[in-house]
Amino acid sequence: MPLHKICDYTLPRSQVYVAAIFLGIVAGVANSFLTIDLSLKPILGVWILASLLLVIILHEAVHGAAAALLGHKPLFGLKPPLVYMTFADKIPRNHFILITLAPFVLLDILFILMFARGVHKLFWDLCLISNTIGAVGDIWIAITLLHMPRGSFILDTKSGIEVWAD
């Protein structure tokens, strides 16, 4: 039986931005309790740029590695200001959820462990914050897909997703 599109979702950018801002505020408050010095010093800008660059590369690489491990061919793209990983084909729902959440889970664990080592705490803290805020859209997609039929397939449209089922 051929698949047919049962629904499509566009990423609600305004809600994602609100969630990201909220997470940034929470991270700022948490940093004050962790006594992380985020005072505006010239070196802070360097640490922020370095952490953003590392997180963007690792985040998309982990999406791609998870996809490859599950037998899918990831396609990487750059459309400033976005760097993304997508697919040409439909992906089973459960695979899509795993691929979507992999960078959030794996990289946040890595950054927490690096932070706990005590070396370059500010850098690893910025990496954790950047990755978590950057994963808001991924988390939204995963939550949305949990409500879709288990046997459905997902097509990434770069601005959202389409859900296909038989």
C-alpha positions in Angstrom: 0.0 0.0 0.0 1.5 3.4 -1.0 2.2 6.0 1.6 0.2 9.2 1.7 0.9 12.4 3.6 -1.2 12.6 6.8 0.0 16.0 8.0 2.8 18.5 7.9 4.2 20.8 10.5 6.2 24.0 10.2 8.6 24.8 13.0 6.9 27.5 15.1 9.9 29.9 15.0 8.4 32.4 17.5 7.7 29.7 20.1 11.2 28.2 19.5 12.8 31.7 20.0 10.8 32.2 23.2 11.9 28.8 24.5 15.5 29.5 23.6 15.4 32.9 25.4 13.9 31.2 28.4 16.7 28.6 28.4 19.3 31.4 28.1 17.8 33.1 31.2 17.7 29.9 33.1 21.4 29.2 32.1 22.4 32.7 33.3 20.7 32.2 36.7 22.3 28.7 37.0 25.7 30.1 36.2 25.4 32.6 39.0 24.8 29.7 41.4 27.7 27.8 39.9 29.8 31.0 40.3 30.7 31.0 36.6 32.2 34.4 35.7 30.4 35.7 32.6 31.4 39.3 33.1 32.0 41.1 29.8 35.7 40.7 29.2 37.4 40.7 25.8 38.2 37.0 26.1 34.5 36.1 26.7 33.8 37.0 23.0 36.5 34.6 21.9 35.1 31.8 24.1 31.6 32.4 22.8 32.7 32.2 19.2 34.9 29.2 19.8 32.1 27.3 21.6 29.5 28.2 19.0 31.7 27.0 16.2 32.5 23.7 18.0 28.9 23.1 18.9 27.6 23.8 15.4 30.1 21.3 13.9 29.6 18.6 16.5 25.8 19.0 16.6 25.3 18.4 12.9 28.0 15.7 12.9 26.2 13.8 15.6 22.9 14.1 13.7 24.8 12.7 10.6 26.5 9.9 12.6 23.2 8.8 14.2 21.6 8.8 10.8 24.4 6.7 9.3 24.4 4.3 12.2 20.7 3.7 11.5 21.3 3.1 7.8 20.3 6.5 6.4 22.3 8.8 4.1 22.6 12.3 5.7 22.8 15.4 3.5 24.5 18.4 5.0 23.8 22.0 4.0 24.6 25.6 4.7 22.0 28.3 4.2 23.3 31.2 6.3 22.7 31.6 9.1 21.7 27.9 9.2 23.8 24.8 9.1 21.7 21.7 8.8 21.5 18.0 8.2 18.6 16.6 6.2 17.6 13.6 4.1 16.4 13.1 0.5 14.2 10.2 1.6 11.5 9.6 4.2 12.8 8.2 7.4 10.9 5.9 9.9 9.4 7.9 12.7 11.4 6.2 15.5 14.7 6.6 13.6 13.9 10.3 13.0 13.3 10.8 16.7 16.6 9.1 17.6 18.5 11.2 15.0 16.8 14.4 16.2 17.6 13.9 19.9 21.1 12.4 19.5 23.1 15.7 19.6 21.0 17.1 22.6 21.6 13.9 24.7 25.1 12.9 23.7 26.7 16.4 23.5 25.1 17.7 26.7 26.4 14.6 28.5 29.9 15.2 27.0 29.8 18.9 27.9 28.7 18.2 31.5 31.5 15.7 31.9 34.1 18.1 30.5 32.7 20.9 32.8 33.0 18.5 35.8 36.7 17.9 35.0 37.2 21.6 36.1 39.4 22.6 33.1 38.1 25.5 31.0 34.8 25.5 32.8 33.6 28.6 31.1 34.2 27.1 27.6 32.3 23.9 28.4 29.5 25.8 30.1 29.1 27.9 27.0 29.1 24.8 24.8 26.4 23.2 27.0 24.3 26.3 26.9 24.7 26.7 23.1 23.9 23.1 22.4 20.9 23.0 24.7 19.5 26.2 23.2 20.3 25.0 19.7 18.4 21.8 20.3 15.1 23.5 21.1 13.8 22.9 17.6 15.0 19.3 17.7 13.2 18.7 20.9 10.0 20.3 19.5 10.1 17.9 16.5 10.7 14.8 18.7 7.8 15.7 20.9 5.6 16.3 17.9 6.6 13.0 16.4 5.7 11.1 19.6 2.1 11.7 18.8 2.3 10.3 15.3 1.6 6.7 14.4 4.5 4.3 15.1 4.7 3.0 11.5 4.8 6.4 9.9 7.6 7.9 7.9 9.0 11.5 8.2 10.2 13.8 5.4 12.3 16.7 6.5 11.3 19.8 4.6 14.1 22.0 6.1 11.4 24.3 7.6 9.4 21.6 9.2 8.4 18.0 8.7 5.8 16.0 6.7 4.4 12.8 8.2 3.5 10.0 5.8 1.7 6.7 6.6 -0.2 4.0 4.7 
